[in-house]
């Protein structure tokens, strides 16, 4: 049987808010994450063995723009989340 080790899922703002509740962030990080979740038009979550590894998304500078700012938040050292164990 092949085990799903890595999963990438597109998420909505409700799911992103739920996933970020357990993050350990300082005040600046918390405000930054709130801003990113509020302003992002598209977000994804990456999981390793079912554990949240990262969140990322894109924030357009305006609704009419064809460009975007990308952001990424990783949970802990991805090296510690071995794909081979």
C-alpha positions as protocol buffer text, in pm:
chain_id: "A"
residue {
  index: 1
  type: UNK
  ca { x: 0 y: 0 z: 0 }
}
residue {
  index: 2
  type: UNK
  ca { x: 128 y: 346 z: -90 }
}
residue {
  index: 3
  type: UNK
  ca { x: 104 y: 597 z: 192 }
}
residue {
  index: 4
  type: UNK
  ca { x: 16 y: 961 z: 124 }
}
residue {
  index: 5
  type: UNK
  ca { x: 312 y: 1140 z: 278 }
}
residue {
  index: 6
  type: UNK
  ca { x: 266 y: 1489 z: 132 }
}
residue {
  index: 7
  type: UNK
  ca { x: -66 y: 1656 z: 63 }
}
residue {
  index: 8
  type: UNK
  ca { x: -127 y: 2002 z: -82 }
}
residue {
  index: 9
  type: UNK
  ca { x: -478 y: 2139 z: -58 }
}
residue {
  index: 10
  type: UNK
  ca { x: -637 y: 2462 z: -171 }
}
residue {
  index: 11
  type: UNK
  ca { x: -816 y: 2609 z: 129 }
}
residue {
  index: 12
  type: UNK
  ca { x: -1074 y: 2879 z: 194 }
}
residue {
  index: 13
  type: UNK
  ca { x: -1048 y: 3155 z: 453 }
}
residue {
  index: 14
  type: UNK
  ca { x: -1251 y: 2963 z: 715 }
}
residue {
  index: 15
  type: UNK
  ca { x: -1022 y: 2662 z: 692 }
}
residue {
  index: 16
  type: UNK
  ca { x: -714 y: 2887 z: 698 }
}
residue {
  index: 17
  type: UNK
  ca { x: -840 y: 3058 z: 1014 }
}
residue {
  index: 18
  type: UNK
  ca { x: -901 y: 2719 z: 1175 }
}
residue {
  index: 19
  type: UNK
  ca { x: -551 y: 2597 z: 1083 }
}
residue {
  index: 20
  type: UNK
  ca { x: -382 y: 2910 z: 1219 }
}
residue {
  index: 21
  type: UNK
  ca { x: -550 y: 2894 z: 1562 }
}
residue {
  index: 22
  type: UNK
  ca { x: -286 y: 2654 z: 1694 }
}
residue {
  index: 23
  type: UNK
  ca { x: 14 y: 2843 z: 1555 }
}
residue {
  index: 24
  type: UNK
  ca { x: 261 y: 2995 z: 1798 }
}
residue {
  index: 25
  type: UNK
  ca { x: 315 y: 3350 z: 1676 }
}
residue {
  index: 26
  type: UNK
  ca { x: 433 y: 3669 z: 1844 }
}
residue {
  index: 27
  type: UNK
  ca { x: 216 y: 3983 z: 1818 }
}
residue {
  index: 28
  type: UNK
  ca { x: 375 y: 4094 z: 1490 }
}
residue {
  index: 29
  type: UNK
  ca { x: 345 y: 3749 z: 1340 }
}
residue {
  index: 30
  type: UNK
  ca { x: -16 y: 3719 z: 1446 }
}
residue {
  index: 31
  type: UNK
  ca { x: -108 y: 4055 z: 1291 }
}
residue {
  index: 32
  type: UNK
  ca { x: 83 y: 3969 z: 974 }
}
residue {
  index: 33
  type: UNK
  ca { x: -94 y: 3633 z: 945 }
}
residue {
  index: 34
  type: UNK
  ca { x: -434 y: 3796 z: 999 }
}
residue {
  index: 35
  type: UNK
  ca { x: -353 y: 4045 z: 720 }
}
residue {
  index: 36
  type: UNK
  ca { x: -240 y: 3769 z: 484 }
}
residue {
  index: 37
  type: UNK
  ca { x: -554 y: 3563 z: 546 }
}
residue {
  index: 38
  type: UNK
  ca { x: -777 y: 3867 z: 501 }
}
residue {
  index: 39
  type: UNK
  ca { x: -616 y: 3992 z: 179 }
}
residue {
  index: 40
  type: UNK
  ca { x: -538 y: 3664 z: 2 }
}
residue {
  index: 41
  type: UNK
  ca { x: -745 y: 3565 z: -297 }
}
residue {
  index: 42
  type: UNK
  ca { x: -610 y: 3209 z: -306 }
}
residue {
  index: 43
  type: UNK
  ca { x: -448 y: 3000 z: -30 }
}
residue {
  index: 44
  type: UNK
  ca { x: -301 y: 2653 z: 0 }
}
residue {
  index: 45
  type: UNK
  ca { x: -197 y: 2432 z: 289 }
}
residue {
  index: 46
  type: UNK
  ca { x: 79 y: 2173 z: 280 }
}
residue {
  index: 47
  type: UNK
  ca { x: 72 y: 1870 z: 508 }
}
residue {
  index: 48
  type: UNK
  ca { x: 336 y: 1607 z: 580 }
}
residue {
  index: 49
  type: UNK
  ca { x: 195 y: 1283 z: 721 }
}
residue {
  index: 50
  type: UNK
  ca { x: -125 y: 1472 z: 807 }
}
residue {
  index: 51
  type: UNK
  ca { x: 55 y: 1742 z: 1007 }
}
residue {
  index: 52
  type: UNK
  ca { x: 36 y: 2105 z: 891 }
}
residue {
  index: 53
  type: UNK
  ca { x: 374 y: 2198 z: 743 }
}
residue {
  index: 54
  type: UNK
  ca { x: 302 y: 2528 z: 570 }
}
residue {
  index: 55
  type: UNK
  ca { x: 45 y: 2777 z: 447 }
}
residue {
  index: 56
  type: UNK
  ca { x: 89 y: 3007 z: 151 }
}
residue {
  index: 57
  type: UNK
  ca { x: -116 y: 3235 z: -63 }
}
residue {
  index: 58
  type: UNK
  ca { x: -123 y: 3529 z: -299 }
}
residue {
  index: 59
  type: UNK
  ca { x: -233 y: 3887 z: -238 }
}
residue {
  index: 60
  type: UNK
  ca { x: -304 y: 4104 z: -542 }
}
residue {
  index: 61
  type: UNK
  ca { x: -207 y: 4473 z: -509 }
}
residue {
  index: 62
  type: UNK
  ca { x: -550 y: 4557 z: -655 }
}
residue {
  index: 63
  type: UNK
  ca { x: -849 y: 4366 z: -786 }
}
residue {
  index: 64
  type: UNK
  ca { x: -759 y: 4457 z: -1144 }
}
residue {
  index: 65
  type: UNK
  ca { x: -392 y: 4361 z: -1118 }
}
residue {
  index: 66
  type: UNK
  ca { x: -238 y: 4069 z: -1305 }
}
residue {
  index: 67
  type: UNK
  ca { x: 41 y: 4050 z: -1045 }
}
residue {
  index: 68
  type: UNK
  ca { x: 41 y: 3934 z: -683 }
}
residue {
  index: 69
  type: UNK
  ca { x: 249 y: 3924 z: -367 }
}
residue {
  index: 70
  type: UNK
  ca { x: 323 y: 3572 z: -246 }
}
residue {
  index: 71
  type: UNK
  ca { x: 350 y: 3485 z: 124 }
}
residue {
  index: 72
  type: UNK
  ca { x: 455 y: 3167 z: 303 }
}
residue {
  index: 73
  type: UNK
  ca { x: 440 y: 3051 z: 664 }
}
residue {
  index: 74
  type: UNK
  ca { x: 613 y: 2730 z: 771 }
}
residue {
  index: 75
  type: UNK
  ca { x: 524 y: 2558 z: 1094 }
}
residue {
  index: 76
  type: UNK
  ca { x: 851 y: 2416 z: 1210 }
}
residue {
  index: 77
  type: UNK
  ca { x: 1171 y: 2308 z: 1051 }
}
residue {
  index: 78
  type: UNK
  ca { x: 1069 y: 2105 z: 750 }
}
residue {
  index: 79
  type: UNK
  ca { x: 1392 y: 1907 z: 796 }
}
residue {
  index: 80
  type: UNK
  ca { x: 1241 y: 1770 z: 1115 }
}
residue {
  index: 81
  type: UNK
  ca { x: 941 y: 1643 z: 918 }
}
residue {
  index: 82
  type: UNK
  ca { x: 1118 y: 1357 z: 743 }
}
residue {
  index: 83
  type: UNK
  ca { x: 959 y: 1213 z: 432 }
}
residue {
  index: 84
  type: UNK
  ca { x: 1152 y: 892 z: 471 }
}
residue {
  index: 85
  type: UNK
  ca { x: 1075 y: 773 z: 821 }
}
